[in-house]
Amino acid sequence: MIRYLLVFVVFLFSSFTGFSFQYSAQEIIDKTIENAGGSKYDNAIIDFTFRNKRYRSIRNKGLYELERFVSSPEGIINDKVSNSGFERTIENCTVQVADSLISKLSDGVNSVHYFATLPFGLNDVAVHKELIGESVIKGVSYYEIKVTFDQEGGGTDFEDEFLYWIHKENFTVDYLAYKYAVNGGGIRFREAYHPRIVNGIRFVNYKNYKPDTLKIELKHLDDVFETGKLKLLSDIKLENIYVFLERECC
């Protein structure tokens, strides 16, 4: 109740004084990306382990390769998503993948890399950002940034909707929530923890939660989180993180 009264007071103040947010959504995202690594992302090799699978991303001035390595009885399976599309190799030998599986496999690789390198992907061309308000979680003030995607360039899950809570002073993504449509749909809320800097790039782990209902709006999940009514589903940990930054040729 107190939170909504504060929001109402801010609304009245804004109406009579012409007050507006100090920063735009784009400026907030720019500051957040810069704080997390900035231009270092553009020329980096990032290697990490997630749930006993190895992942590697290679970026170089717009060119990219996102990889996943999985041990199998046949050998090491390497799934790669790049500017050229999807490719699978087993023990370095290219294998054919059914067209019906390519999107699913690509999405699986993309998703892990996307969350691992947030907020880097939030300035992609297909991303739309909107500053929808401010919030207080555990006594800390946050900007609320809503993110949606264009169908063109937004991937097979372009209809997904995200909300990011960005620290108003530190410009870090401390919480995020998203609504997805695949596999019957769902809503998740994530709490970042264990932030660390590896060779200039910031990484975090997440506590992954879900609400009891799919009828709740993302912007209300922070309130539900603070009441302790979200169910903890999993602990998302990045391990064995290695970052190599390519030196630009003089």
N, C-alpha and C positions, 0 to 999 in steps of 0.2 A: 504493500500500500504506500509506504513512504517513497519507494522508487517512483511510482506513478505520479504522486504528488509533485515530486521534484521535476519530472518530465513535463508536467502541466505548467509549473511555474516557469520553466525554461521556454516553453512554447509561448506563454503570455509575454514574457520578456522579449522574445524574438519578434513577436507581432508588433509590439509598441516601439521597439528601439531599432529594428532592422538588423538585429544581431544575426550573424551567420557563423558557421564553423570556421575555425582558424585555418584549416587546410581543406583542400578538396580531396575526394577519394583517390584521384590519381597521385596527388602529392603525398598522401599518406602511404600508398603502396610503394611509390618511388623511394621514400625514406626507409621503409621497412626492408625493401630489397637491398638497398645500399648498406644498411646496418647488418644484414645477414651475409654479405659477401660481395654484392654489387657486380662489377665487371669481371670479377674472378670466375663467376659461373660460366662466362662466355668462352673461356679457354682452359677448361679444367677436365681432368680425368678423376672421377669420383668412384671409389670402390668400397662396397660395404656388404655385410651379411645381414639377412633378414629371414628369420624362421628357417635357418639351416640352408638357405639358398644364397648364392653369391650374386651380387648385382654390380654392374659397372656402367657408367655413362661417360661418353667422350664427346665434348663439345668444342667446336673450333669455328668461331665467326659465322654462326648460322648453320653449320653442318653439325649433325648429331648422330650418335649411336647409343641406344639404350639396350642393355643386355641383361640376360638372366642365365645363370649356369646351374644346372640341376644334375646330380648324379643319378644314373639309372643302370640297370643290368647291361644295357647296350653300350654304356660309356657316358661321357659328359654331354648333356644336351644343352646347346647354346641357342636361345631364342633372342633375335636381334630385331629391333625396330629402328629404322633410320629414315633419312630423307628419301631413300629409294623404296621404302616399304618394309615388309616383314620377311625374315629369312630364318630358317632353322637348320642347324648343323648338328650332327652327332659325331663326336671325335673328329671334328673339322671337315666332315664330309656332308655336303648339302643334301637334304632330304626334302621330298615333296610333302606339303601339308594340304589337307583338304580345304577348299575355299570356305567351307562352313565353319572351320576352326580358326581361321586366320584372325578374324576380329576379336574372338574371345581370348586368344593367346596374346595378341597385341595389347588389348586392354589390360590384361593381367600384368604385363611388363610395364606399360605406361603408368598404371596406377601406383605401383610401388615407388617408381622414380619420382612421380609427381609429388607425393606426400613427403618423400625423403628430402627433396630439395626445395620445399616451400620456404619462402614465398616467391622463389625465382619465376615460376610459371605464370604468375599473376599479371604479367605484362604482355602475354601472348596476344596476337592480333584478334583472336576470336573471343577474348575475354571482355566482359562488360562489368564495370565496377560502379557501385553506388554507395555513398555514405548515407546510411539510413538513420543514424542516431548515435547516442553514447550510452554507456552502461557502467555499472560498478559491480565487480565480482571480487569477493573476499576483500573488500575495502580498497580495491585498485580501480582506477578509471580507465575505460577503454573506448576506442572508436569502434563502431559496428559497420563493417563493409560487406555489402551484399555482392555476390559474384554470380553472373549467369554467362551463357555462352551462345555464340552464333552457331547455327546449324552447319554452315560451311566453315571448316577448320576447327570445329568444336569437338570432333570425335564422335564415336557412336553413342556416347552418353552426354550429348550436348544439352539434353533437357535437365540435367542435374542442376541443383541450386546449392550454393555455398554461402555461409556467413562466417566472417572472420572477426574475432575480437582482438584489436591491435592496441597494445599498451600506449597510452597517450604521451608518455615521456620517453620510454625506451624504444618505441617503434619495433616491437616484437610481436609475433603471432603467438599468443599464450593459450588461446582457445579457438576452436573452429567447430562448425556444424555443417552437415550436408544432407540433402535429400536426394535419393537416387531411385530410378524407376526399374532397373533390371531385376530379374529374379523375384518379381512380385513387389519390389519397392521396399524402402526402408529409410530410417533417419538415424544418424549417428552424431554424437557430440564427443569431441576430443579435448582432453586437457594435456597441454604440453608440460613435460618435466625433463630434468637432467639436460639442460642446455649446455653445449660445449662448442668451442671453436677449434676446427681442424684445418690448419694451414690457411686461415683467413675466412673460412666458410662455416656458418653456424648450423648445427644439427640439434634436434631434440628427439626425445621419445614421447609417446602418447599413452594416456589412459583412455581407452575407447569405451564409450557408454551408449546406451540406447534408451529411449523413453518407452512408456507402456502403450502409447498410442501413436498412430501415424497422422492424427488430425491436429497435432500441435504445430504452430508456426515456429520456424527456426529461431526467430528473435526472442522467443519466450523460453528457450532451453536453458539459458543462463540462470533464470529464476528457479527452474526445476532442479538444476544442478545444485544450487546453493541450499535447497531444502533436502538434498540427499535422496531424491526420488528417482534418479536415473540408475539404470542397472549397468554395472561394470561387466563388459563382455570380454575384453582382452587387454593385454599389455603389449604395446607395439614398440619393440626395441630395435634400434640399429646398432650393430656391433662391428668390430674390426674395420672401422672407417679409415679410409686412406684417401688423401687428396693430393694430386699432382697438378701444379699449375704450369701450363705451357708458357715459356718465355717468348715474347714477341720478338721477332727478328729485327735488329736495328737496320 
